[in-house]
């Protein structure tokens, strides 16, 4: 075996072993959430001293479990094929592995293309969806607790208020009855306390972020980290292309069956 083929073999083994472990971990967590979400959320709450998962709606947790199970199982199976194919020098497994990774790469390109092509519609749809959730903020509806926790986290972290501004909370009839103009999450805090106790009732530019919309804040945050996002995406695509090339090279060019030809003399004797 040449030096190049050895390097390709061990790179594929290492790469797929890492993703095999990651896929197995995601699959395990997904199954754990699906079977007994309470024990998992309690464990996470003790580790990070947070009760966000405990406040999360059961349907949301179940959806997260489904996503983890699907993504984990796919990663687990594909990486297993790649690892076994490289380790045992199986042309069949490596061909299947290379084709599966190629399909994943094509799907990623299609998703990115659709995202850019439907950018305008996606922005309007996202804003409409976010505004539709505000009417459940701080209410007694089934999913209100999850919505409230999510919005409080977004507004506190991104220093914003509402989708476009604090005026979005006027669509929440339950909220207008409280006499407050903005939630406390929209207010500026110092040492985990409101800078101005009157902020929820009388927000100003000095004591709150009431004029800054969260959608704009999200877009700004993404743009500020665009270089990181592009770098990670480019690295992922490069690795996927490299893995496809190495897998197909070993399967189709290097590990081909070696045919043995025998020399036959004109007399018919070997």
C-alpha positions in Angstrom: 0.0 0.0 0.0 1.4 3.4 -1.0 1.9 6.3 1.4 -0.9 8.3 -0.2 -3.4 5.4 0.1 -2.4 4.8 3.7 -2.9 8.5 4.6 -6.3 8.5 2.8 -7.3 5.3 4.7 -6.3 6.6 8.1 -7.8 10.0 7.5 -11.2 8.4 6.6 -11.0 6.2 9.6 -10.3 9.1 12.0 -12.9 11.4 10.4 -15.6 8.9 10.5 -14.7 7.7 14.0 -15.2 11.2 15.3 -18.6 11.6 13.6 -19.5 8.0 14.6 -19.1 9.0 18.3 -20.9 12.3 17.7 -23.8 10.6 16.0 -24.1 8.0 18.7 -24.1 10.7 21.4 -26.9 12.6 19.6 -28.9 9.4 19.0 -28.5 8.5 22.7 -29.6 12.0 23.9 -32.6 11.9 21.5 -33.7 8.5 22.7 -33.3 9.6 26.3 -35.4 12.7 25.7 -38.1 10.7 24.0 -38.3 8.0 26.8 -37.7 10.1 29.9 -37.4 13.9 29.3 -37.9 14.8 32.9 -34.7 13.1 34.1 -32.6 14.7 31.3 -34.0 18.2 31.9 -33.4 17.9 35.6 -29.8 16.8 35.0 -29.1 19.7 32.7 -30.8 22.1 35.1 -28.5 21.0 37.9 -25.4 21.3 35.7 -26.0 24.8 34.4 -28.2 26.1 37.2 -31.0 26.9 34.8 -34.6 25.9 34.6 -35.2 26.8 30.9 -35.6 23.2 29.8 -38.0 22.5 32.7 -40.1 25.4 31.4 -40.0 24.2 27.8 -43.2 22.8 26.4 -43.4 19.0 26.2 -44.2 19.1 22.5 -41.1 21.2 21.8 -38.9 18.8 23.8 -40.4 15.8 21.8 -39.7 17.6 18.5 -36.1 18.2 19.6 -35.9 14.5 20.5 -37.1 13.5 17.0 -34.6 15.8 15.3 -31.7 14.4 17.4 -32.8 10.8 16.7 -33.0 11.5 13.0 -29.8 13.4 12.7 -27.9 11.1 15.1 -29.1 7.9 13.3 -28.1 9.3 9.9 -24.7 10.5 11.1 -24.2 7.2 13.0 -25.0 5.0 10.0 -23.1 7.0 7.3 -19.9 7.3 9.5 -20.1 3.6 10.3 -20.1 2.8 6.6 -17.2 5.1 6.0 -15.2 3.8 8.9 -15.7 0.1 8.1 -15.2 0.7 4.4 -11.8 2.3 5.1 -10.7 0.0 7.9 -11.5 -3.2 6.1 -10.7 -1.8 2.6 -14.2 -2.6 1.3 -14.9 -1.1 -2.1 -18.7 -1.6 -1.8 -19.0 0.2 1.5 -16.8 3.0 0.4 -18.8 3.5 -2.8 -22.0 3.6 -0.9 -20.4 6.0 1.7 -19.1 8.3 -1.0 -22.5 8.5 -2.8 -24.3 9.2 0.5 -21.9 12.1 1.3 -22.3 13.4 -2.3 -26.1 13.4 -1.8 -25.8 15.3 1.5 -23.6 17.9 -0.3 -26.1 18.3 -3.1 -28.9 18.7 -0.6 -26.9 21.4 1.2 -26.4 23.3 -2.0 -30.1 23.1 -2.9 -31.1 24.4 0.6 -28.6 27.3 0.3 -29.9 28.1 -3.2 -33.5 28.1 -2.1 -32.6 30.3 1.0 -31.1 33.0 -1.3 -33.8 32.7 -3.9 -36.6 32.9 -1.4 -34.9 35.4 0.9 -37.7 38.1 0.6 -40.5 35.6 1.3 -38.5 34.0 4.1 -38.0 37.4 5.8 -41.7 38.2 5.6 -42.7 34.7 6.8 -40.2 34.9 9.7 -41.5 38.2 10.9 -45.1 37.1 10.6 -44.4 34.0 12.6 -42.5 35.9 15.3 -45.4 38.4 15.6 -47.9 35.5 15.9 -46.1 34.1 18.9 -46.2 37.4 20.8 -49.9 37.1 21.4 -49.1 34.1 23.7 -46.6 36.1 25.7 -47.3 36.0 29.5 -50.8 34.4 28.9 -52.4 31.3 30.2 -52.4 29.5 26.9 -51.0 26.0 26.5 -47.7 27.1 24.9 -47.5 30.4 26.7 -44.7 29.5 29.2 -42.4 28.3 26.4 -43.1 31.4 24.3 -42.5 33.7 27.3 -39.2 32.0 28.2 -38.0 32.1 24.6 -38.9 35.8 24.1 -37.3 36.8 27.4 -34.1 35.0 26.5 -34.0 36.6 23.0 -34.7 40.1 24.2 -32.3 39.9 27.1 -29.4 38.5 25.0 -29.9 40.7 21.9 -31.0 43.8 23.8 -34.2 44.3 21.8 -37.9 44.5 22.2 -40.6 42.8 20.1 -40.2 41.9 16.4 -40.0 45.4 15.0 -40.4 47.4 18.2 -42.3 47.4 21.5 -45.5 48.3 19.6 -45.8 44.6 18.7 -46.9 43.8 22.3 -50.1 45.9 21.7 -51.4 43.0 19.7 -51.4 40.9 23.0 -54.6 41.9 24.7 -53.7 40.0 27.9 -50.4 42.1 28.1 -52.2 45.4 27.6 -54.4 44.7 30.6 -51.3 44.5 32.9 -50.7 48.2 32.5 -47.1 47.6 31.4 -45.8 49.0 28.2 -42.8 46.6 27.8 -41.6 43.4 29.5 -38.8 43.6 32.0 -36.6 41.7 29.4 -36.7 44.9 27.3 -35.2 47.0 30.0 -31.6 47.8 30.7 -30.3 45.9 33.7 -27.4 46.5 36.1 -26.3 43.7 38.4 -29.3 41.6 37.4 -31.7 44.4 38.5 -33.6 47.0 36.5 -31.6 50.2 36.0 -34.9 52.1 36.2 -37.8 50.4 38.1 -40.3 52.4 36.1 -39.0 51.0 32.8 -41.8 48.5 32.2 -44.4 51.2 32.5 -42.5 54.2 31.0 -39.7 52.9 28.7 -37.2 55.4 27.3 -34.1 55.2 25.2 -32.1 55.6 28.4 -33.6 52.8 30.4 -34.6 50.2 27.7 -34.2 48.9 24.2 -37.9 49.5 23.4 -37.3 50.9 19.9 -34.9 48.1 18.8 -36.7 45.3 17.0 -35.5 41.7 17.7 -35.6 40.7 14.0 -33.2 43.5 13.1 -31.0 42.6 16.0 -30.9 38.9 14.8 -30.0 40.0 11.3 -27.3 42.3 12.7 -25.9 39.5 14.9 -25.7 37.1 11.9 -24.0 39.8 9.7 -21.5 40.5 12.5 -20.6 36.8 12.6 -20.9 36.3 8.8 -17.2 35.6 8.4 -17.3 32.8 11.0 -20.5 31.3 9.5 -19.0 31.4 6.0 -15.7 30.0 7.2 -17.3 27.1 9.0 -19.6 26.4 5.9 -16.6 26.6 3.5 -14.6 24.2 5.8 -17.5 21.8 6.0 -17.9 21.7 2.2 -14.1 21.3 1.7 -14.0 18.4 4.1 -17.1 16.8 2.4 -15.5 17.1 -1.0 -12.2 15.8 0.2 -13.9 12.8 1.9 -15.8 12.0 -1.3 -12.6 12.1 -3.4 -10.7 10.0 -1.0 -13.4 7.4 -0.7 -14.0 7.1 -4.4 -10.3 7.1 -5.1 -9.7 4.2 -2.7 -12.8 2.3 -3.9 -12.4 2.8 -7.7 -8.8 3.4 -8.4 -6.6 1.8 -5.7 -8.4 -1.1 -4.2 -9.4 -2.7 -7.5 -9.2 -6.4 -7.8 -5.8 -7.5 -9.2 -6.3 -9.9 -12.1 -3.6 -12.5 -12.5 -2.8 -13.3 -16.0 -0.9 -16.5 -17.0 1.4 -16.7 -20.0 0.4 -19.5 -22.4 3.0 -20.8 -24.8 2.0 -21.5 -28.5 2.3 -25.2 -27.8 -0.5 -24.9 -25.2 1.9 -25.5 -22.2 1.9 -23.0 -19.5 
